[in-house]
Amino acid sequence: MAQSAVTVRIDSDLKIQFDALCEQFGMSANTAFNIFVKAVIRSRSIPFAIKSPSALDLFMQQRSVAELSKEPELSLDEINEEIRAAREDIRKRKGKKA
């Protein structure tokens, strides 16, 4: 059977951990990838759950980032002023294109 090469980019630390784990299993990373590919083809699915984060999860992540930020929180008036300025900038750019 003809063989094809596949190149995969992976974080160096993850590769070291993966190679060590595969070695404990008595196989190479190449063998592990082949087992994965065959399992995907056989089941016609990824053999583990892949979920996108919910809107709430995304909001909570962004909220955590904001809480850790050194930036002070904006007041509602400041937020509205930024929106007004952005809209004015868009209007000016559209006017230049016309």
C-alpha angles and dihedrals in degrees: 000000000000116000129218129198121232122195118208125185113216136165109272094234091050091050092052091050092045093048091049092049092047089051089054087053089052095246141097125250086250090058091047091053091049090051089050093049092049091049091051092049094045095049095031087224141079106270094232136046118273114192132177114225117260121245088255091053090051092048092050091050091051091045090054090051090049092049091053092047120104089220114109116241116260123238119235089255091053092049091050090049091053090050091049091049092048092050091049090051090051091050091051092049092049090050091054092052094052 
